[in-house]
Amino acid sequence: MSKREVVVTGLGVLSPIGIELDSFWNSLVEGKSGVSYLSSCQTELEQRPIGSEVPDFHPKDFIKPKKNIKVMSRDIQLGVVASSLACRNAGLVLEGDSRSVDPERIGCVFGCDLIGLELEYLKDAFRVGVKNGKHDFSTWGDASMHNIMPLWMLKYLPNMVASHIAIALDARGPNNTTTLDRGSSLAAIMEACRIIERGAADVIVAGGAGNKINPTVLARAGAYSLAPWTDKPESIPRPFDAERCGTVVGEGAAAIVLESKEFALARGAKPLATVLGFAEFVCPTATFGIQQEAVEKSVCLALKSADCSPEDVGHVNANALGVDDDKLEAQGLAKTLGDVPVFSAAGNFGNLGSGAGAVELAASLLAVDKGVIPPTRNCDSVADECPINVVRNSAQPIKNTTFLKVSHANTGRSFALVLKK
């Protein structure tokens, strides 16, 4: 049985540079930064932590019934709303007699990772056990547990993002969660494509949500190669730049609606792009960080899957975070693709964790629609060890609407996805 062709029909984005597609796109083209001092992080430190927050996000404006919000962490809220916006953008009707798709033929595959605990939900439980300034864990079972909301853990399980999306959309088809760091979003999209290709669903909502500015996640800041504190937060991160010094963390989510081409055309949808192929590769002996071999192998395998040559690729949407490993990604891209134009959206908002791949992919989906590649923010001088053609300073016209999106996890695993308008 031949594989069914998969197309993208809808897009929803919640990012530090915009929560509407127009504002997100304009910020990319104009080189605006979403990086600033974190207002959501209460601290007594003189130097307030730096990161990127989704502005003006009010979940009560989107999530119905509102009572569901109390069992949703920030990550879940972002994922549910991004999915709702994507379905709206795709023109899907998911209620009533005019419903676009059978509930059993629509599913959800979403990327998520460690969800940071909201400290206020456990503070009373911990305080009960504090004696003479120290916590006595022997009181945990008898006293502390009475001060914890019974359903508290449902807010912090990674699979609950996809679960709540399915509930909101009445999507009774395949449902899954991928937890692979920054690779989570692309891994979710790849799995969604496989589900549609083998005929197990007609529509899948896929993407990812991430929130690395939660205080319990920031407590492990040493794992994220963060840039030194600066009084000019908008100057970081610096993807592929000669003076890159580290990244920043942030929050964000994006979702795309994937459909079999036959189903999409039958319901009158206009595809935004076609998924040509994809691949992932992991180095079995990898140390922590990006591995050049994995970059090269995933790109080559994705091109083979798409039946494309390097000359067919119009631009690459890179993972680059403004860290030392940018050079490994750049050298891998140069070796496999040559002088193809490359840009990274991370210069606008940093590391969005498991939401990164989907948010960054949205930039290229809009780029091929608008006909220009956005510039890479904060890349003033391309590093000598990054031998690639970085799009910077201003937007560049697109000559070819086939593009490649890559994402990498710090476990030596790389993902590559090829699409075409």
C-alpha positions as CSV (number, residue, x, y, z in Angstrom):
1,M,0.0,0.0,0.0
2,S,1.4,3.4,-1.0
3,K,1.8,6.1,1.6
4,R,-0.7,8.9,1.7
5,E,0.6,12.4,1.0
6,V,0.6,14.7,4.1
7,V,0.0,18.4,4.0
8,V,0.0,21.3,6.5
9,T,-3.3,23.1,6.6
10,G,-3.2,25.2,9.8
11,L,-0.8,27.0,12.1
12,G,-1.0,28.4,15.6
13,V,1.8,30.2,17.5
14,L,2.3,31.5,21.0
15,S,5.7,33.0,21.2
16,P,7.7,35.7,23.0
17,I,7.6,37.8,19.9
18,G,3.9,37.5,19.1
19,I,0.8,35.4,19.8
20,E,-0.9,36.1,16.5
21,L,0.6,35.0,13.2
22,D,0.9,38.5,11.8
23,S,2.6,39.9,14.9
24,F,4.9,36.9,15.1
25,W,5.9,37.3,11.4
26,N,6.4,41.0,11.6
27,S,8.6,40.6,14.6
28,L,10.8,38.1,12.7
29,V,11.2,40.3,9.6
30,E,11.8,43.4,11.6
31,G,14.3,41.6,13.9
32,K,12.5,42.3,17.1
33,S,13.6,40.6,20.3
34,G,11.4,38.9,22.9
35,V,14.2,38.6,25.4
36,S,14.1,40.8,28.5
37,Y,14.1,40.6,32.3
38,L,11.6,38.0,33.5
39,S,8.5,39.7,35.1
40,S,7.0,36.3,36.1
41,C,10.0,35.3,38.2
42,Q,9.8,36.8,41.7
43,T,13.3,37.2,43.2
44,E,15.2,39.2,45.7
45,L,18.3,39.1,43.5
46,E,19.6,42.5,42.4
47,Q,20.0,41.1,38.9
48,R,16.6,39.9,37.7
49,P,16.9,36.7,35.6
50,I,16.8,37.1,31.8
51,G,14.5,35.1,29.5
52,S,11.7,35.3,27.0
53,E,8.0,35.3,28.0
54,V,4.8,35.0,25.9
55,P,3.3,38.5,26.2
56,D,-0.4,39.3,26.9
57,F,-1.4,35.6,27.2
58,H,-4.7,35.2,29.0
59,P,-5.8,31.6,29.0
60,K,-9.3,32.5,30.1
61,D,-9.8,34.2,26.8
62,F,-9.4,30.9,25.0
63,I,-10.0,27.9,27.2
64,K,-13.5,26.7,27.8
65,P,-14.8,25.8,30.3
66,K,-12.6,28.0,32.4
67,K,-12.7,25.6,35.4
68,N,-10.3,23.3,33.4
69,I,-7.5,25.9,33.8
70,K,-7.0,24.9,37.4
71,V,-5.7,21.5,36.4
72,M,-3.5,23.0,33.6
73,S,0.1,24.1,34.1
74,R,1.4,27.0,32.0
75,D,2.8,24.4,29.5
76,I,-0.6,22.8,29.1
77,Q,-2.3,26.1,28.6
78,L,0.1,27.2,25.9
79,G,-0.3,23.9,24.1
80,V,-4.1,23.8,24.2
81,V,-4.4,27.4,23.0
82,A,-1.9,27.0,20.2
83,S,-3.8,23.9,19.0
84,S,-7.1,25.7,19.1
85,L,-5.6,28.6,17.0
86,A,-4.1,26.1,14.5
87,C,-7.5,24.4,14.0
88,R,-9.1,27.7,13.5
89,N,-6.5,28.7,11.0
90,A,-7.1,25.4,9.2
91,G,-10.8,26.1,9.0
92,L,-11.7,22.9,10.9
93,V,-15.1,22.7,12.4
94,L,-15.0,20.5,15.5
95,E,-18.5,20.8,16.9
96,G,-22.1,20.2,15.8
97,D,-23.6,18.6,12.7
98,S,-21.2,20.4,10.3
99,R,-18.1,18.9,12.0
100,S,-15.2,18.7,9.5
101,V,-13.8,15.3,10.6
102,D,-15.0,12.2,12.4
103,P,-13.8,12.4,16.0
104,E,-12.2,9.0,15.6
105,R,-10.2,10.1,12.6
106,I,-8.5,13.1,14.3
107,G,-5.7,12.7,16.8
108,C,-2.9,14.6,18.6
109,V,0.8,14.1,18.9
110,F,2.5,16.7,20.9
111,G,6.0,17.4,22.2
112,C,6.6,18.2,25.9
113,D,9.3,17.8,28.4
114,L,9.8,18.3,32.1
115,I,7.1,20.5,33.4
116,G,8.2,22.8,36.2
117,L,6.3,22.7,39.5
118,E,4.4,25.7,40.5
119,L,5.8,26.2,44.0
120,E,2.7,27.8,45.6
121,Y,0.9,24.4,45.3
122,L,3.3,22.7,47.6
123,K,4.5,25.5,49.9
124,D,1.9,24.7,52.6
125,A,2.7,21.0,52.5
126,F,6.4,21.8,53.0
127,R,5.8,24.4,55.7
128,V,4.0,21.8,57.9
129,G,7.1,19.8,58.1
130,V,9.5,22.6,58.9
131,K,11.0,22.5,62.4
132,N,13.8,24.8,63.5
133,G,14.4,25.9,59.9
134,K,14.8,22.4,58.6
135,H,12.3,20.1,56.9
136,D,11.4,16.9,58.7
137,F,10.5,14.4,56.0
138,S,9.0,12.0,58.6
139,T,6.0,14.3,58.6
140,W,5.4,14.1,54.9
141,G,2.9,11.3,54.8
142,D,0.8,12.1,57.9
143,A,0.7,15.9,57.8
144,S,2.0,17.3,54.5
145,M,-0.2,15.3,52.2
146,H,-3.3,16.9,53.7
147,N,-2.2,20.2,52.3
148,I,-1.8,19.1,48.7
149,M,-4.6,19.4,46.1
150,P,-5.6,15.8,45.2
151,L,-5.2,16.4,41.5
152,W,-2.0,18.4,41.7
153,M,0.1,15.9,39.7
154,L,-2.2,16.1,36.7
155,K,-0.8,19.6,36.1
156,Y,2.7,18.3,35.6
157,L,2.6,15.1,33.6
158,P,4.1,15.7,30.1
159,N,1.4,13.7,28.4
160,M,-1.3,15.9,29.8
161,V,-0.7,18.5,27.1
162,A,-1.8,16.1,24.4
163,S,-4.6,14.8,26.6
164,H,-6.1,18.2,27.2
165,I,-5.8,19.0,23.5
166,A,-7.7,15.8,22.6
167,I,-10.4,16.7,25.2
168,A,-10.8,20.2,23.9
169,L,-11.0,19.1,20.2
170,D,-12.9,15.9,20.9
171,A,-10.1,14.1,19.1
172,R,-10.6,10.4,19.8
173,G,-7.9,9.1,17.3
174,P,-4.3,8.3,18.0
175,N,-2.7,10.3,20.9
176,N,0.9,10.4,21.9
177,T,3.6,12.5,23.6
178,T,7.3,12.9,22.6
179,T,9.8,14.0,25.3
180,L,13.1,14.6,23.6
181,D,14.2,18.1,24.7
182,R,14.4,20.6,21.8
183,G,13.7,17.7,19.4
184,S,10.3,17.0,20.9
185,S,8.3,19.1,18.4
186,L,9.8,17.7,15.3
187,A,9.6,14.2,16.7
188,A,5.9,14.7,17.3
189,I,5.4,16.1,13.7
190,M,7.2,13.1,12.2
191,E,5.2,10.6,14.2
192,A,2.0,12.5,13.2
193,C,3.0,12.1,9.5
194,R,3.6,8.4,10.0
195,I,0.1,8.0,11.5
196,I,-1.6,9.7,8.5
197,E,0.6,7.9,6.0
198,R,-0.5,4.5,7.2
199,G,-4.1,5.5,7.2
200,A,-4.8,5.5,11.0
201,A,-6.1,9.0,10.9
202,D,-7.1,11.8,8.5
203,V,-6.1,14.7,10.7
204,I,-3.5,15.1,13.4
205,V,-2.7,18.2,15.5
206,A,1.0,18.2,16.2
207,G,3.6,20.5,17.7
208,G,5.1,21.2,21.0
209,A,5.0,23.4,24.2
210,G,7.9,24.4,26.4
211,N,8.4,26.5,29.5
212,K,12.0,26.8,30.7
213,I,11.4,30.0,32.7
214,N,9.6,28.2,35.6
215,P,11.7,28.8,38.8
216,T,12.2,25.0,39.3
217,V,13.6,24.7,35.8
218,L,15.7,27.8,36.1
219,A,17.2,26.2,39.2
220,R,19.0,23.9,36.8
221,A,20.2,26.8,34.6
222,G,23.7,25.3,34.4
223,A,22.3,22.7,32.0
224,Y,21.3,25.2,29.4
225,S,24.6,27.0,28.4
226,L,23.2,30.4,29.5
227,A,24.8,33.6,28.5
228,P,26.2,35.8,31.2
229,W,23.9,38.4,32.7
230,T,23.8,41.7,30.8
231,D,22.1,45.0,31.0
232,K,21.2,44.6,27.4
233,P,19.2,41.4,27.3
234,E,18.0,42.0,23.8
235,S,21.6,41.5,22.6
236,I,21.5,37.8,23.3
237,P,21.5,35.1,22.2
238,R,23.8,35.4,19.1
239,P,23.3,32.4,16.7
240,F,26.4,31.6,14.6
241,D,28.0,34.9,15.7
242,A,31.7,35.2,16.3
243,E,31.0,36.7,19.8
244,R,28.3,34.2,20.8
245,C,28.4,33.6,24.6
246,G,25.5,31.4,25.4
247,T,21.7,31.4,25.1
248,V,18.6,32.4,27.1
249,V,15.6,30.3,28.1
250,G,12.0,31.1,27.4
251,E,8.5,29.7,26.9
252,G,6.4,29.1,23.8
253,A,4.2,26.7,21.9
254,A,3.1,26.1,18.3
255,A,0.8,23.6,16.6
256,I,0.3,22.6,13.0
257,V,-2.7,20.8,11.5
258,L,-1.5,17.9,9.4
259,E,-4.0,16.1,7.0
260,S,-3.8,13.6,4.2
261,K,-3.8,15.6,1.0
262,E,-6.9,13.8,-0.3
263,F,-8.9,14.5,2.8
264,A,-7.8,18.2,3.0
265,L,-8.8,18.9,-0.7
266,A,-12.1,17.0,-0.2
267,R,-13.1,19.4,2.6
268,G,-11.9,22.4,0.6
269,A,-8.8,23.3,2.6
270,K,-5.9,25.1,1.0
271,P,-2.6,23.4,2.0
272,L,0.2,25.7,3.3
273,A,2.9,23.2,2.6
274,T,3.5,19.5,1.8
275,V,5.7,17.3,3.9
276,L,8.2,15.7,1.5
277,G,10.3,13.7,4.0
278,F,12.0,13.5,7.4
279,A,14.5,11.6,9.4
280,E,16.3,11.4,12.7
281,F,19.6,10.1,13.8
282,V,21.3,9.5,17.1
283,C,25.0,8.9,17.8
284,P,25.1,5.8,20.0
285,T,28.3,7.0,21.8
286,A,27.3,10.6,22.1
287,T,28.4,12.8,24.9
288,F,26.2,15.7,26.1
289,G,25.5,18.2,23.4
290,I,25.0,18.3,19.6
291,Q,26.9,15.8,17.5
292,Q,28.1,16.8,14.0
293,E,27.7,13.2,12.7
294,A,24.0,13.2,13.8
295,V,23.4,16.5,12.0
296,E,24.9,15.2,8.8
297,K,23.2,11.8,8.9
298,S,19.7,13.3,9.7
299,V,20.0,15.8,6.9
300,C,21.1,13.2,4.3
301,L,18.5,10.7,5.4
302,A,15.7,13.4,5.3
303,L,16.7,14.4,1.7
304,K,16.7,10.8,0.7
305,S,13.3,10.4,2.2
306,A,12.1,13.5,0.4
307,D,13.7,12.4,-2.9
308,C,15.6,15.7,-3.0
309,S,19.1,16.8,-3.6
310,P,21.0,19.5,-1.7
311,E,20.4,21.8,-4.7
312,D,16.6,21.5,-4.2
313,V,16.7,23.1,-0.8
314,G,15.9,26.8,-0.7
315,H,16.8,27.5,2.9
316,V,17.5,25.8,6.2
317,N,15.8,26.8,9.5
318,A,18.6,26.0,12.0
319,N,18.6,25.0,15.6
320,A,21.5,27.5,16.5
321,L,21.2,28.9,20.0
322,G,24.2,31.1,20.2
323,V,26.3,28.5,22.0
324,D,29.6,26.8,21.2
325,D,27.8,23.9,19.6
326,D,26.6,26.2,16.8
327,K,29.8,25.4,15.0
328,L,29.1,21.7,14.9
329,E,25.6,22.3,13.4
330,A,27.1,24.8,10.9
331,Q,29.9,22.5,9.8
332,G,27.4,19.6,9.4
333,L,25.1,21.8,7.3
334,A,28.0,23.1,5.2
335,K,29.2,19.6,4.5
336,T,25.8,18.2,3.5
337,L,24.1,21.3,1.8
338,G,26.9,23.7,0.8
339,D,26.0,27.4,0.4
340,V,22.3,27.2,1.1
341,P,20.8,30.2,3.0
342,V,20.5,29.5,6.7
343,F,18.7,31.3,9.4
344,S,17.9,30.8,13.1
345,A,14.8,32.2,14.9
346,A,16.5,31.6,18.2
347,G,18.1,35.0,18.1
348,N,14.7,36.4,18.7
349,F,13.8,34.4,21.8
350,G,16.4,31.8,22.8
351,N,15.7,28.3,23.9
352,L,12.0,27.4,24.1
353,G,12.7,23.8,25.0
354,S,10.2,21.3,23.7
355,G,8.2,24.1,22.0
356,A,11.2,25.3,20.0
357,G,11.0,23.1,16.9
358,A,7.4,23.9,16.2
359,V,7.7,27.7,16.9
360,E,10.8,27.8,14.7
361,L,9.1,25.7,12.0
362,A,6.2,28.2,11.9
363,A,8.7,30.9,10.9
364,S,9.6,29.0,7.7
365,L,6.0,28.1,6.9
366,L,5.2,31.8,7.0
367,A,8.4,32.6,5.1
368,V,7.6,30.5,2.1
369,D,4.1,32.0,2.1
370,K,5.4,35.5,2.2
371,G,8.3,34.9,-0.1
372,V,11.2,36.1,2.1
373,I,13.6,34.5,4.7
374,P,13.7,36.5,8.0
375,P,17.1,37.7,9.2
376,T,19.0,36.0,12.0
377,R,18.9,38.4,14.9
378,N,22.1,39.3,16.7
379,C,24.3,37.6,14.1
380,D,26.5,40.6,13.3
381,S,29.6,38.7,12.2
382,V,29.5,35.0,11.3
383,A,32.1,33.0,13.2
384,D,35.0,31.5,11.1
385,E,34.1,28.1,12.5
386,C,30.6,28.4,11.1
387,P,31.2,28.1,7.3
388,I,27.6,28.7,6.2
389,N,25.6,31.4,4.4
390,V,23.7,33.0,7.3
391,V,20.8,35.3,6.4
392,R,21.3,38.4,8.5
393,N,20.8,42.1,8.7
394,S,17.7,42.1,6.5
395,A,15.2,39.7,5.0
396,Q,16.2,37.8,1.8
397,P,14.0,36.9,-1.1
398,I,13.1,33.2,-1.4
399,K,14.1,31.6,-4.7
400,N,12.9,28.1,-3.8
401,T,10.0,27.1,-1.5
402,T,11.5,23.8,-0.5
403,F,13.1,24.1,2.9
404,L,14.6,22.0,5.7
405,K,14.1,22.4,9.4
406,V,16.6,20.9,11.8
407,S,16.4,20.5,15.6
408,H,18.9,18.8,18.0
409,A,18.6,17.3,21.4
410,N,21.5,17.4,23.9
411,T,21.7,13.6,23.8
412,G,23.3,13.5,20.4
413,R,20.0,13.1,18.5
414,S,19.2,15.2,15.5
415,F,15.9,15.7,13.5
416,A,15.4,16.9,10.0
417,L,12.1,17.7,8.2
418,V,11.7,18.7,4.5
419,L,8.7,20.6,3.4
420,K,7.6,22.5,0.2
421,K,5.0,25.2,-0.4
